[in-house]
Amino acid sequence: MVPLRVLELGEKCAAGYAGKLFARWGSEVIRVDRIDSETAYEYRSEHIAVDLYLHAGKTRLAIDYLKPPGRELLNSLAKKVDILITDLNTSELELIDWTNLGGSDLKVRTAITPFGIDGPRRDWRATSNVLLAMGGQTYLMGDADREPLTIPGRYIYYQSGQYAYTAALATYRLQPDNSQEIDVSMYEVALSLHQFTTVMWTFGGRIRSRHGNDFGVLHPITMYPCKDGWFAVNADATFWDAFTIMLDKPELMTDPRFANMPERVEHSKELDAIVIEQLGNKTRREILDLGQRVCRVPTGILMTIPELLEDQHLHERSFWQTITFNGQALKIPGSSFRYVGEDQPPQAAPSLQMDAASLARKASD
């Protein structure tokens, strides 16, 4: 099968992550970085890790596609690819005439924008924090009597990139001979990621609220301190009896305070005190072994980044991939999925920007 050719342009991480997924699984991805002049691409120290993670293995170009000469070159490139992925804002999409970019040769155009390419908010600007707040995610995070928190990092961009990758790939496979446009709204992505916030209201008239580390409607699904850090446990109704054994407190099975889930939620503070008393003096590894191996209760521990890099499970699954940058061997995350019976796909090396002559040849290939 001939590899897909994908053109990626934008300033956020959403298009970058979608392009990464395409590149990871065999597509040729051409990333266009917008700059005002054709200067050599410079890795900025504050962005180096993200840049290496997202863009290794892509062909890198740097053109000012918001000006006529750059737009002509961009259009020439678009005619040579199968799929366009972009997270430009709506005004920039109009400036490059994205619905006509590449003509009929370009089969799938995918736009990732804060609020979608139409509607009353189409031209609104937003950051990850704004999108998570408007999408109802921030309201649910933090302690009930304190200000809400938000998810750090680039969570909503990566989620939107996954949606774009899936939609673009499926559309191309389904209709490879027709030109299609895909509209990914990051605002709607944030809304779609709720588990049951909306149905609690529509079916029960209940407004979901913040509960700190607790799940709220089920307990104990939470985190607890221990001798050398923190651990997490998910002891819903299925695992309650086993959890009482894990606590060495089988009498809790018949304690009326904890007879059913509503009672366990109501008496959560009393239950938390018992958990900390019974497990708080153990190490994370002791608790993990007790929960997972002995009692078969869903149990996890909070790990540091150095611990994750040395984790035996991830090591045996070859999750961490090594690339060389500036003479140093660096570990970066591997693929989030792979084919059964096959190894992780090899991690590509960092890419350098092409010069104008090479760019012209690429557009004419």
C-alpha positions in Angstrom: 0.0 0.0 0.0 1.3 3.4 -0.9 1.8 5.6 2.2 -0.5 8.5 2.8 0.9 11.9 2.4 -0.2 14.4 5.0 0.2 18.2 5.1 0.2 19.7 8.6 0.2 23.3 9.5 -0.7 25.3 12.6 0.7 26.9 15.8 -0.8 24.7 18.5 -0.2 21.0 19.4 -3.5 19.7 18.2 -2.5 19.4 14.5 1.0 18.4 15.6 -0.3 15.4 17.6 -2.6 14.3 14.7 0.4 14.5 12.4 2.5 12.6 14.8 0.0 9.7 14.8 0.0 9.7 11.0 3.8 9.7 10.9 4.0 7.1 13.6 2.1 4.6 11.4 3.8 5.0 8.1 2.4 8.2 6.5 4.7 10.8 5.0 4.0 14.0 7.0 5.1 17.4 5.8 4.9 20.0 8.6 4.8 23.7 7.6 6.1 26.1 10.3 5.1 29.6 9.7 7.8 32.2 10.0 8.4 35.5 8.4 11.6 34.6 6.6 13.3 31.4 5.5 15.7 31.0 8.4 17.0 27.8 9.8 14.6 26.2 12.2 15.7 26.8 15.8 14.8 24.6 18.7 13.8 26.8 21.6 14.8 25.4 25.0 11.4 25.9 26.6 9.7 23.9 23.8 12.3 21.4 22.9 10.7 18.4 24.6 7.3 19.0 23.0 8.8 19.7 19.6 10.9 16.5 19.7 7.9 14.4 20.8 5.5 15.8 18.3 7.5 16.4 15.2 10.3 13.8 15.0 10.2 12.0 11.7 8.2 14.7 9.8 9.5 16.8 6.9 9.9 20.3 8.2 9.3 23.4 6.1 9.3 27.0 7.1 7.3 29.5 4.9 5.1 32.5 5.5 1.9 31.0 4.1 -0.2 34.0 5.2 1.5 36.1 2.4 0.8 35.5 -1.4 4.2 33.9 -2.3 3.9 31.5 0.6 0.3 30.7 -0.1 1.2 29.8 -3.7 3.8 27.4 -2.5 1.4 26.0 0.2 -1.2 25.4 -2.5 1.4 23.5 -4.6 2.2 21.3 -1.7 -1.4 20.7 -1.0 -2.0 19.3 -4.5 0.6 16.6 -3.8 -0.9 15.2 -0.5 -3.9 13.2 0.5 -4.9 14.8 3.8 -4.6 18.3 5.3 -4.5 18.7 9.1 -4.5 22.3 10.5 -5.2 24.1 13.8 -5.1 27.6 12.4 -7.8 30.0 13.6 -10.8 30.7 11.4 -9.5 34.0 10.0 -6.2 32.3 8.9 -8.2 29.5 7.4 -10.1 32.0 5.3 -6.8 33.8 4.4 -5.3 30.6 2.9 -8.7 29.7 1.3 -8.5 26.3 3.0 -11.7 24.9 1.4 -10.0 25.2 -2.0 -6.4 24.6 -1.0 -5.0 21.9 -3.2 -8.1 21.7 -5.4 -9.7 18.4 -6.1 -6.4 16.6 -5.6 -6.6 17.1 -1.8 -9.1 14.5 -0.5 -9.5 15.3 3.2 -9.3 18.8 4.8 -9.4 18.7 8.6 -9.6 21.9 10.6 -9.2 21.9 14.4 -10.3 25.2 15.9 -11.4 26.3 19.4 -15.2 26.5 18.6 -15.6 25.2 15.1 -15.6 26.8 11.7 -19.2 28.1 12.0 -21.6 29.3 14.7 -21.6 32.5 16.7 -18.3 31.7 18.5 -16.3 30.7 15.4 -13.9 33.7 15.7 -13.4 33.5 19.4 -9.9 32.7 20.6 -9.2 30.3 23.4 -6.5 28.5 25.3 -6.6 25.1 26.8 -7.7 26.5 30.2 -10.5 28.5 28.5 -11.8 25.4 26.6 -11.7 23.2 29.7 -13.6 25.8 31.7 -16.2 26.3 29.1 -16.5 22.6 28.4 -17.4 21.9 32.1 -14.2 20.1 33.0 -12.7 22.7 35.3 -15.9 23.0 37.3 -15.5 19.3 38.4 -11.9 19.6 39.6 -10.6 20.5 43.1 -12.1 20.7 46.6 -15.8 21.6 46.9 -15.1 24.6 49.2 -12.2 26.0 47.1 -11.6 27.4 43.7 -11.8 25.0 40.7 -8.7 23.6 39.2 -7.9 22.7 35.6 -5.9 20.0 33.8 -2.3 21.1 33.2 -0.4 20.8 30.0 -1.8 20.1 26.5 -4.6 17.6 27.3 -7.3 19.2 25.2 -5.0 19.7 22.2 -3.9 16.0 22.2 -7.5 14.8 22.6 -8.6 17.0 19.7 -5.6 15.7 17.7 -6.7 12.2 18.3 -10.3 13.0 17.1 -8.9 14.7 14.0 -6.6 11.7 13.2 -9.4 9.2 13.6 -11.9 11.2 11.6 -9.5 12.1 8.8 -8.2 8.5 8.4 -11.7 7.0 8.5 -13.0 9.5 6.0 -10.1 8.9 3.6 -10.5 5.1 3.8 -14.3 5.3 3.3 -14.3 7.8 0.4 -10.8 8.0 -1.1 -12.1 9.5 -4.4 -14.1 12.4 -2.9 -13.0 15.6 -1.3 -14.3 16.0 2.2 -14.0 18.6 4.9 -13.8 17.8 8.6 -14.6 20.3 11.4 -13.2 19.5 14.8 -14.3 21.9 17.6 -12.0 21.7 20.7 -14.9 23.1 22.8 -17.1 20.2 21.7 -14.2 17.7 22.3 -14.0 18.9 25.9 -17.8 18.4 26.2 -17.7 15.0 24.7 -15.1 13.7 27.2 -17.5 13.9 30.1 -18.4 10.5 31.5 -21.8 11.1 33.0 -22.1 14.8 33.9 -24.9 15.5 31.5 -26.9 12.4 32.1 -26.9 13.0 35.8 -28.9 16.1 35.1 -31.1 14.9 32.2 -32.1 11.6 34.0 -31.7 12.5 37.7 -31.9 16.3 38.0 -28.5 16.3 39.8 -25.7 18.7 39.1 -22.3 17.0 39.4 -19.9 18.9 41.7 -16.3 18.9 42.9 -15.1 16.3 45.4 -11.4 16.8 45.6 -9.6 13.4 45.1 -12.8 11.5 45.6 -15.0 10.2 42.8 -18.1 11.6 44.6 -20.8 9.2 43.7 -18.8 6.1 44.5 -16.4 5.4 47.4 -13.7 4.5 47.9 -12.4 5.6 44.5 -9.8 8.0 45.6 -6.1 8.5 46.6 -4.5 8.1 50.0 -1.2 9.0 51.5 1.2 6.2 52.6 4.7 5.8 54.0 6.6 6.9 50.9 4.0 8.8 48.8 0.4 8.2 47.5 -1.6 5.3 46.2 -5.0 5.1 44.5 -7.7 2.5 44.8 -10.9 1.7 43.0 -13.1 -0.4 45.4 -16.5 -0.1 43.9 -19.3 -2.6 44.7 -17.5 -5.4 42.7 -14.4 -5.1 44.7 -15.7 -4.1 48.2 -15.4 -7.5 49.8 -11.9 -8.0 48.5 -11.0 -4.5 49.7 -12.0 -5.3 53.3 -9.6 -8.3 53.1 -6.9 -6.0 51.8 -7.5 -3.8 54.8 -7.4 -6.8 57.1 -10.9 -5.7 58.2 -13.3 -8.4 57.0 -15.8 -7.2 59.6 -16.5 -4.2 57.5 -18.5 -6.4 55.1 -21.3 -6.5 57.7 -20.8 -3.0 59.2 -24.1 -1.1 58.5 -22.1 2.1 57.9 -20.6 0.5 54.8 -23.4 -1.9 53.8 -24.0 -0.5 50.3 -22.5 2.3 48.1 -24.8 5.1 49.4 -23.7 4.3 53.0 -20.1 4.2 52.0 -20.4 7.6 50.3 -22.2 9.0 53.4 -19.6 7.7 55.8 -16.6 8.3 53.5 -14.5 10.2 56.1 -14.9 7.3 58.6 -13.9 4.9 55.9 -10.9 7.0 54.8 -9.6 7.0 58.4 -9.7 3.2 58.5 -7.9 2.9 55.2 -5.1 5.3 56.3 -4.8 3.5 59.7 -4.5 0.1 58.0 -2.4 1.0 55.0 -0.8 4.4 55.7 2.4 2.8 57.3 3.1 0.6 54.2 5.2 1.6 51.2 3.6 2.2 47.8 5.1 -1.1 46.5 3.8 -3.1 49.4 0.3 -1.7 48.8 0.5 -2.3 45.1 1.5 -5.9 45.6 -1.2 -6.4 48.3 -3.9 -4.9 46.1 -3.0 -6.3 42.7 -1.4 -9.6 43.4 -3.0 -10.8 46.7 -6.4 -9.2 46.9 -7.1 -8.4 43.2 -8.4 -4.9 43.9 -7.7 -2.2 41.3 -4.7 -0.4 42.9 -2.2 2.0 41.6 0.6 4.2 42.9 1.7 7.7 42.1 5.1 7.4 40.3 7.7 10.1 39.7 9.0 10.7 36.2 12.4 8.9 36.9 10.4 6.0 38.3 8.3 5.9 35.1 11.4 5.9 33.0 12.7 2.8 34.8 9.3 1.0 35.2 9.8 -2.7 34.4 6.4 -3.1 32.8 6.9 -0.2 30.4 10.5 -1.4 29.7 9.4 -4.9 28.8 6.7 -3.5 26.4 9.4 -1.2 24.9 7.2 1.8 25.5 10.0 4.3 25.9 11.8 5.0 22.7 15.3 6.5 22.3 16.2 9.3 19.9 19.5 11.1 19.6 19.5 14.9 19.7 22.6 17.1 19.9 24.7 14.0 20.6 22.5 12.9 23.6 20.3 9.8 23.8 16.8 10.9 25.0 13.8 8.8 26.0 10.4 9.8 24.7 7.0 8.1 24.9 6.3 5.5 22.3 2.9 4.7 20.7 -0.2 4.5 22.7 -1.2 1.4 20.7 0.4 -1.2 18.6 -0.5 -4.3 16.6 -0.6 -7.6 18.6 2.5 -9.6 17.9 4.5 -6.7 16.6 7.0 -4.4 18.3 6.6 -0.7 18.8 7.2 1.1 15.5 10.7 2.6 15.5 11.0 6.2 16.6 12.2 8.6 13.9 15.0 11.0 14.4 14.4 14.8 14.8 13.8 16.6 11.6 15.5 19.7 10.3 13.9 22.4 8.2 14.2 22.2 4.4 15.7 25.0 2.5 13.8 26.9 -0.3 15.3 24.8 -3.1 14.4 21.5 -1.5 11.0 22.8 -0.7 10.4 23.7 -4.4 11.5 20.2 -5.4 9.1 18.6 -2.8 6.2 20.6 -4.2 7.0 19.5 -7.7 7.5 15.8 -7.0 
